[in-house]
Amino acid sequence: MTSTALDTRDAAPPAARMGWTVAALSFGFVVVQLDVTIVNVALPALGADLGAATAGLQWTVDAYALAFAALLPSAGVLGDRLGPRGVYLAGFALFAAASAACGFAPTAGALAAARAVQGVGAALLVPTSLALLNRASGADVGVRARAVGWWTAAGGVSIALGPVVGGLLLAAFGWRSLFWVNLPLCALGAALTWRFAPTAPGDRRGRGFDVPGQALAAIALATLIAAIIEARPLGPSHPLVWGGLVVALAAAAGFTAVERRAKDPMLPLGFLGRPDFTPATLYGVAMNTAYYGVLFVLSLYLQRVLDYSALKAGLTYLPLTGMFIVSNIVSGRIVARFGPRAPMAAGALVAAAGYGLLFRLGPASGPGDMLLAFTLIPGGMGLGVPAMTTAVLGGAPPREVGVASAVLNTARQAGGAAGVALFGALAAGGTAQIVEGLRASVLIAAVMVAGGGLLAWAGISRRGRA
């Protein structure tokens, strides 16, 4: 089948080619999600080698997430205007270059800066991959739901495999190899994209770039996260902490005012009034805040409290992987038949139960004490997140799919950065503080995720937009 046939909105390509297309468009999500978690098991090694305290380690994680979150909407617009295929390929090139820079970073500050550039590459990859996936699926609702299920499964498995792969690479080659591994992955993803991804022309007469909105959004996110991270080492009453919060609030207020007047707003406020969009987005925020925040604290707990090696800590996360695969695939089939509402609600409650079980962990716990929780958390997330993504994509007009997916993922990544900052602050200190912080974090996570499930049940239409 020619690329011209893939350009139609009427039919999806044959199953064999569609499989390769989904693989090509999932590779971008794989490298993006892998780098969210692969560094977690290396945090103690990074701290020792580069002389970074807990706040510095938080910046290693959050510099990536902040750049990713702040630039996602503009990346979505860029893909819509220039064509998502070319922007997707550019994302691979930038992500590979930044990963090489991370691998050669001489200081913690240089590493955080290179991680931020990685985040820019990630922002180019995610919305364009979803736009291409939506286009490749044609008008077939079932094909789109299953394709999104595989796409999110690939990302979910990457999140789960991150600590495992990180532990193996760290034990064999050192922490720098965690970033160099991205180079062959990006090369393979780009090659598959060049061969199998659909061509999709841009619309230069479409949406413009909202530079003031972009700047204000970046300032608001960065100063908020900085205030949360630095509250522990500086003290909550420190002028820099309060000043950061004030600047964040002022930038957020300015952002809202600018978006109301902008001809082509970065965040079209009309999206918030669309059926299913707001509850689905808030659901994603709850899921990411809980998961990324708890995973950061768990990595400190496993290595600093239980004294696990990086390899053993990585292998402890292995049960997450299998359940992410199964639940994501099952979710795609359920959503295709019943819509997103039920799997979103059920998935959130299952994940919340898993977080609650982690409250039992203490200084003498073992891997067996985490097994059931490490089954329920990915099981619930894998059931709910593909349904959430499908609900957002199904409600967006074809020309705005890139923007809709960018807004969704901006909110999710901002939530993940906030989770690392907040939960990391709770666990900063010695072993006793890490245990107390972990228990507080999992309780907050359980309540937050359960609330997301209730919101999905009340706010998502019964059949949804599969």
C-alpha positions as CSV (number, residue, x, y, z in Angstrom):
1,M,0.0,0.0,0.0
2,T,1.3,3.4,-0.9
3,S,1.7,6.4,1.4
4,T,-1.1,8.1,-0.5
5,A,-3.5,5.5,0.7
6,L,-2.4,6.1,4.2
7,D,-3.3,9.8,3.9
8,T,-7.0,9.1,3.6
9,R,-9.2,9.5,6.6
10,D,-11.6,6.8,5.5
11,A,-9.8,3.6,6.1
12,A,-6.9,2.2,8.1
13,P,-4.1,0.3,6.3
14,P,-3.9,-3.5,6.2
15,A,-3.3,-5.2,9.5
16,A,0.3,-6.1,8.8
17,R,1.4,-2.6,7.8
18,M,-0.7,-1.1,10.6
19,G,1.3,-3.2,13.0
20,W,4.6,-1.7,11.7
21,T,3.0,1.7,11.8
22,V,2.0,1.4,15.4
23,A,5.5,0.1,16.2
24,A,7.1,3.1,14.5
25,L,4.9,5.6,16.3
26,S,5.3,3.8,19.6
27,F,9.1,4.1,19.5
28,G,9.0,7.8,20.3
29,F,6.8,7.2,23.3
30,V,9.0,4.4,24.4
31,V,12.2,6.5,24.6
32,V,10.3,9.4,26.2
33,Q,8.8,7.2,28.9
34,L,11.9,5.1,29.4
35,D,13.8,8.3,30.3
36,V,11.2,9.3,32.8
37,T,12.1,6.3,35.1
38,I,15.4,4.8,33.9
39,V,17.4,7.3,36.1
40,N,15.5,6.5,39.3
41,V,17.7,3.6,40.3
42,A,20.8,5.6,39.5
43,L,19.9,8.5,41.8
44,P,22.3,7.4,44.7
45,A,25.1,6.8,42.2
46,L,24.5,10.2,40.6
47,G,24.5,11.8,44.0
48,A,27.8,10.2,44.9
49,D,29.5,10.8,41.6
50,L,28.4,14.3,40.9
51,G,28.0,15.5,44.5
52,A,24.2,16.1,44.3
53,A,21.9,16.2,47.4
54,T,18.3,15.2,47.2
55,A,17.2,18.5,45.7
56,G,19.8,18.1,43.0
57,L,18.5,14.7,42.3
58,Q,15.0,16.0,42.0
59,W,16.2,18.5,39.4
60,T,17.8,15.7,37.4
61,V,14.3,14.2,37.1
62,D,12.2,17.4,36.9
63,A,14.3,19.3,34.4
64,Y,13.3,16.7,31.9
65,A,9.7,16.7,32.9
66,L,9.4,20.5,33.0
67,A,10.8,21.1,29.6
68,F,8.6,18.3,28.3
69,A,5.5,19.7,29.9
70,A,6.0,23.3,29.1
71,L,6.7,22.8,25.4
72,L,4.2,20.1,24.5
73,P,1.4,22.5,23.3
74,S,3.8,24.5,21.0
75,A,5.2,21.2,19.7
76,G,1.6,20.1,18.9
77,V,1.1,23.3,17.0
78,L,4.4,22.9,15.2
79,G,3.4,19.4,14.1
80,D,0.0,20.6,12.9
81,R,1.6,23.4,10.8
82,L,4.7,21.7,9.4
83,G,3.3,18.2,9.3
84,P,3.7,15.7,12.2
85,R,6.0,13.3,10.4
86,G,8.9,15.7,9.9
87,V,8.6,17.1,13.4
88,Y,8.5,13.5,14.8
89,L,11.7,12.7,13.0
90,A,13.3,15.9,14.3
91,G,12.3,14.9,17.8
92,F,14.3,11.7,17.5
93,A,17.4,13.6,16.3
94,L,17.2,16.1,19.2
95,F,16.5,13.5,21.8
96,A,19.5,11.4,20.7
97,A,21.8,14.5,20.7
98,A,20.7,15.5,24.2
99,S,21.1,11.9,25.5
100,A,24.7,11.9,24.3
101,A,25.2,15.2,26.2
102,C,23.7,13.6,29.3
103,G,26.1,10.7,29.0
104,F,29.1,13.1,29.0
105,A,27.8,15.6,31.6
106,P,30.7,16.5,34.0
107,T,28.5,18.1,36.8
108,A,25.0,17.8,38.2
109,G,24.1,21.2,36.7
110,A,25.3,20.1,33.2
111,L,23.3,16.9,33.5
112,A,20.1,18.8,34.5
113,A,20.6,21.2,31.5
114,A,21.0,18.3,29.1
115,R,18.0,16.6,30.6
116,A,16.0,19.8,29.8
117,V,17.0,19.5,26.2
118,Q,15.9,15.9,26.2
119,G,12.6,17.2,27.4
120,V,12.4,19.4,24.3
121,G,12.9,16.4,22.1
122,A,10.3,14.5,24.1
123,A,7.8,17.3,23.5
124,L,8.3,17.0,19.8
125,L,7.8,13.2,19.8
126,V,4.6,12.7,21.8
127,P,1.9,14.8,20.2
128,T,3.1,14.1,16.7
129,S,3.2,10.4,17.3
130,L,-0.5,10.5,18.5
131,A,-1.5,12.7,15.5
132,L,0.1,10.3,13.1
133,L,-1.4,7.3,14.9
134,N,-4.9,8.9,14.7
135,R,-4.4,9.6,11.0
136,A,-3.1,6.1,10.3
137,S,-6.2,4.6,12.0
138,G,-8.5,6.3,9.5
139,A,-12.2,6.5,10.5
140,D,-12.2,3.0,12.1
141,V,-13.0,3.5,15.7
142,G,-12.0,0.0,16.7
143,V,-8.7,0.2,15.0
144,R,-7.9,3.6,16.7
145,A,-8.8,2.2,20.2
146,R,-6.6,-0.8,19.7
147,A,-3.8,1.2,18.3
148,V,-3.9,3.6,21.2
149,G,-4.0,0.6,23.5
150,W,-0.7,-0.7,22.0
151,W,0.8,2.8,22.0
152,T,0.1,3.3,25.7
153,A,1.1,-0.3,26.4
154,A,4.5,0.5,24.9
155,G,4.9,3.6,27.0
156,G,3.6,1.8,30.1
157,V,6.0,-1.0,29.7
158,S,8.8,1.5,29.1
159,I,8.0,3.2,32.4
160,A,8.0,-0.2,34.2
161,L,11.1,-1.4,32.5
162,G,13.0,1.8,33.1
163,P,14.2,0.9,36.6
164,V,15.0,-2.7,35.5
165,V,17.0,-1.6,32.5
166,G,18.6,1.1,34.5
167,G,19.7,-1.3,37.2
168,L,21.2,-3.7,34.6
169,L,23.1,-1.0,32.8
170,L,24.2,0.7,35.9
171,A,25.7,-2.6,37.3
172,A,27.4,-3.4,34.0
173,F,28.5,0.0,32.6
174,G,27.9,2.8,35.0
175,W,25.2,5.5,35.1
176,R,26.3,7.2,31.9
177,S,25.2,4.2,29.9
178,L,21.6,4.9,30.9
179,F,21.6,7.8,28.5
180,W,23.8,6.3,25.7
181,V,21.3,3.5,25.3
182,N,18.9,6.0,23.7
183,L,21.1,6.5,20.6
184,P,20.3,3.1,19.0
185,L,16.7,3.3,20.1
186,C,16.2,6.7,18.5
187,A,18.0,5.5,15.3
188,L,15.7,2.4,15.0
189,G,12.6,4.5,15.7
190,A,13.5,7.0,13.0
191,A,14.2,4.3,10.5
192,L,10.8,2.6,11.2
193,T,9.1,6.0,10.9
194,W,10.7,6.8,7.6
195,R,9.5,3.5,6.2
196,F,6.0,3.0,7.7
197,A,4.6,6.3,9.2
198,P,1.9,8.0,7.1
199,T,2.7,11.2,5.4
200,A,0.6,14.0,6.8
201,P,0.8,17.5,5.3
202,G,0.9,20.5,7.5
203,D,-1.5,23.4,7.5
204,R,0.6,26.7,7.5
205,R,-2.6,28.7,7.5
206,G,-3.7,27.0,10.7
207,R,-2.9,27.9,14.3
208,G,-0.1,30.3,15.1
209,F,2.4,30.2,17.9
210,D,1.4,31.8,21.2
211,V,4.8,33.1,22.4
212,P,3.5,35.1,25.4
213,G,1.4,32.1,26.5
214,Q,4.3,29.7,26.1
215,A,6.6,31.9,28.1
216,L,4.1,32.4,30.9
217,A,3.3,28.7,31.1
218,A,7.0,27.8,31.4
219,I,7.6,30.5,34.1
220,A,4.6,29.3,36.1
221,L,5.6,25.6,35.9
222,A,9.3,26.2,36.6
223,T,8.9,28.5,39.6
224,L,6.2,26.4,41.2
225,I,8.3,23.2,41.0
226,A,11.4,25.1,42.1
227,A,9.6,26.4,45.2
228,I,8.4,22.9,46.1
229,I,11.8,21.4,45.6
230,E,13.7,24.1,47.5
231,A,11.2,24.3,50.4
232,R,12.9,21.5,52.2
233,P,16.6,22.6,52.1
234,L,15.8,26.3,52.4
235,G,12.8,26.1,54.7
236,P,9.2,26.8,53.8
237,S,9.4,30.4,55.1
238,H,12.5,31.3,53.1
239,P,11.9,34.4,50.9
240,L,13.0,32.5,47.7
241,V,10.4,29.8,48.3
242,W,7.6,32.3,48.9
243,G,8.9,34.5,46.0
244,G,8.7,31.4,43.7
245,L,5.2,30.7,44.7
246,V,4.1,34.3,44.1
247,V,5.8,34.4,40.7
248,A,4.1,31.1,39.8
249,L,0.7,32.4,40.8
250,A,1.2,35.7,38.9
251,A,2.4,33.9,35.8
252,A,-0.5,31.5,36.0
253,A,-2.9,34.5,36.2
254,G,-1.2,36.2,33.4
255,F,-1.3,33.0,31.3
256,T,-5.1,32.8,31.8
257,A,-5.6,36.4,30.8
258,V,-3.4,36.1,27.7
259,E,-5.1,32.9,26.6
260,R,-8.5,34.6,26.7
261,R,-7.4,37.3,24.3
262,A,-5.0,35.3,22.0
263,K,-6.0,34.7,18.5
264,D,-4.3,31.2,18.5
265,P,-4.0,30.4,22.3
266,M,-1.5,27.8,23.4
267,L,-4.3,26.3,25.5
268,P,-7.7,26.9,23.8
269,L,-9.9,27.5,26.8
270,G,-12.8,26.1,24.7
271,F,-11.2,22.7,25.2
272,L,-12.2,22.8,28.8
273,G,-15.8,22.9,27.9
274,R,-15.8,20.0,25.6
275,P,-17.4,16.8,26.8
276,D,-15.0,14.4,28.5
277,F,-11.9,16.6,28.0
278,T,-11.5,18.2,31.4
279,P,-12.3,15.1,33.5
280,A,-10.0,13.0,31.4
281,T,-7.2,15.5,31.7
282,L,-7.6,15.8,35.5
283,Y,-7.6,12.0,35.6
284,G,-4.3,12.0,33.8
285,V,-2.8,14.5,36.2
286,A,-3.8,12.4,39.2
287,M,-2.3,9.2,37.7
288,N,1.0,10.9,36.8
289,T,1.4,12.8,40.1
290,A,0.9,9.6,42.1
291,Y,3.1,7.3,40.0
292,Y,6.1,9.4,39.3
293,G,6.2,10.8,42.8
294,V,5.9,7.5,44.5
295,L,8.5,5.9,42.1
296,F,11.0,8.6,43.0
297,V,10.6,8.0,46.7
298,L,10.6,4.2,46.3
299,S,13.9,4.3,44.6
300,L,15.4,6.2,47.6
301,Y,13.7,3.7,50.0
302,L,15.0,0.6,48.2
303,Q,18.6,1.7,48.1
304,R,19.0,3.9,51.2
305,V,16.7,2.2,53.6
306,L,16.7,-1.5,52.5
307,D,20.3,-1.1,51.2
308,Y,19.6,-2.8,47.9
309,S,22.1,-2.6,45.1
310,A,21.0,-0.7,41.9
311,L,20.5,-4.0,40.1
312,K,18.4,-5.6,42.9
313,A,16.3,-2.4,43.2
314,G,15.7,-2.5,39.4
315,L,14.7,-6.2,39.5
316,T,12.3,-5.4,42.3
317,Y,10.3,-3.4,39.9
318,L,10.0,-6.3,37.4
319,P,6.4,-7.3,38.4
320,L,5.3,-3.9,37.1
321,T,6.2,-4.8,33.5
322,G,4.0,-7.8,32.9
323,M,0.9,-6.2,34.3
324,F,1.4,-3.0,32.2
325,I,1.5,-5.2,29.1
326,V,-1.6,-7.2,29.9
327,S,-3.8,-4.3,31.2
328,N,-3.0,-1.9,28.4
329,I,-3.9,-4.5,25.7
330,V,-7.1,-5.5,27.6
331,S,-8.0,-1.8,28.0
332,G,-7.9,-1.3,24.2
333,R,-10.4,-4.1,23.7
334,I,-12.7,-3.0,26.4
335,V,-12.7,0.7,25.3
336,A,-13.4,-0.4,21.7
337,R,-16.5,-2.2,22.9
338,F,-17.8,-0.2,25.9
339,G,-16.2,3.2,25.8
340,P,-13.7,4.8,28.2
341,R,-15.8,5.5,31.3
342,A,-15.9,2.2,33.0
343,P,-12.2,1.2,32.5
344,M,-11.1,4.6,33.7
345,A,-13.0,4.4,36.9
346,A,-12.2,0.7,37.6
347,G,-8.5,1.2,36.8
348,A,-8.2,4.2,39.2
349,L,-9.7,2.2,42.1
350,V,-7.4,-0.8,41.5
351,A,-4.3,1.5,41.4
352,A,-5.5,3.3,44.5
353,A,-5.7,0.0,46.4
354,G,-2.1,-0.8,45.3
355,Y,-0.8,2.5,46.6
356,G,-2.6,1.8,49.9
357,L,-0.8,-1.5,50.3
358,L,2.6,0.2,50.2
359,F,1.8,2.0,53.4
360,R,2.8,-1.2,55.2
361,L,6.5,-0.9,54.1
362,G,9.1,-0.3,56.7
363,P,12.8,-0.7,57.5
364,A,12.6,-4.5,57.5
365,S,10.3,-5.1,54.5
366,G,11.2,-7.3,51.6
367,P,10.2,-7.7,47.9
368,G,7.3,-10.0,48.8
369,D,5.7,-7.1,50.7
370,M,5.6,-5.1,47.5
371,L,4.5,-7.8,45.1
372,L,0.7,-7.3,45.2
373,A,1.0,-3.6,45.1
374,F,3.3,-3.8,42.1
375,T,0.6,-5.9,40.4
376,L,-2.4,-3.7,41.2
377,I,-0.8,-0.3,40.4
378,P,0.2,-1.1,36.8
379,G,-2.9,-3.2,36.4
380,G,-5.1,-0.2,37.2
381,M,-3.0,2.4,35.3
382,G,-2.8,0.2,32.3
383,L,-6.6,-0.2,32.3
384,G,-7.4,3.5,32.8
385,V,-4.8,5.5,30.9
386,P,-5.5,4.1,27.3
387,A,-9.2,4.8,28.0
388,M,-8.3,8.4,29.1
389,T,-6.2,9.0,25.9
390,T,-9.0,7.6,23.7
391,A,-11.6,9.8,25.3
392,V,-9.5,12.9,24.5
393,L,-8.7,11.9,21.0
394,G,-12.2,10.9,20.2
395,G,-13.6,14.3,21.1
396,A,-11.1,16.3,19.1
397,P,-11.6,17.5,15.5
398,P,-9.0,16.0,13.1
399,R,-7.2,19.3,12.7
400,E,-6.8,19.7,16.5
401,V,-5.7,16.2,17.5
402,G,-2.1,17.4,17.9
403,V,-3.1,20.3,20.2
404,A,-5.6,18.1,22.2
405,S,-3.0,15.4,22.8
406,A,-0.4,18.1,23.7
407,V,-2.6,19.8,26.2
408,L,-3.4,16.4,27.8
409,N,0.2,15.4,28.1
410,T,1.3,18.8,29.3
411,A,-1.1,18.5,32.2
412,R,0.1,14.9,32.9
413,Q,3.8,15.8,32.7
414,A,3.3,18.8,34.9
415,G,1.6,16.5,37.4
416,G,4.5,14.1,37.3
417,A,7.0,16.9,37.9
418,A,4.9,18.1,40.8
419,G,4.7,14.6,42.2
420,V,8.5,14.2,42.2
421,A,8.9,17.7,43.8
422,L,6.2,17.2,46.5
423,F,6.9,13.5,47.4
424,G,10.6,14.0,47.2
425,A,10.4,16.9,49.6
426,L,8.5,14.7,52.1
427,A,11.2,12.0,51.9
428,A,14.3,14.3,52.0
429,G,16.6,13.3,54.9
430,G,17.8,10.1,56.6
431,T,16.3,6.6,56.6
432,A,13.6,7.4,59.1
433,Q,12.5,10.4,57.1
434,I,12.4,8.4,53.9
435,V,10.2,5.8,55.4
436,E,7.8,8.4,56.8
437,G,7.8,10.3,53.5
438,L,7.1,7.1,51.6
439,R,4.1,6.3,53.8
440,A,2.7,9.9,53.5
441,S,3.3,9.8,49.7
442,V,1.4,6.5,49.1
443,L,-1.6,7.7,51.2
444,I,-1.7,11.0,49.2
445,A,-1.4,9.0,46.0
446,A,-4.2,6.6,46.9
447,V,-6.6,9.4,47.7
448,M,-5.6,11.3,44.6
449,V,-6.0,8.4,42.2
450,A,-9.3,7.2,43.8
451,G,-10.6,10.8,43.4
452,G,-9.6,10.6,39.7
453,G,-11.7,7.5,39.3
454,L,-14.7,9.0,40.9
455,L,-14.3,12.1,38.7
456,A,-14.1,9.9,35.6
457,W,-17.3,8.0,36.6
458,A,-19.2,11.3,37.1
459,G,-17.7,13.3,34.3
460,I,-17.1,11.0,31.3
461,S,-20.2,10.2,29.2
462,R,-21.5,6.7,29.6
463,R,-20.5,5.5,26.2
464,G,-17.7,8.1,25.8
465,R,-16.1,8.7,22.5
466,A,-14.3,5.5,21.7
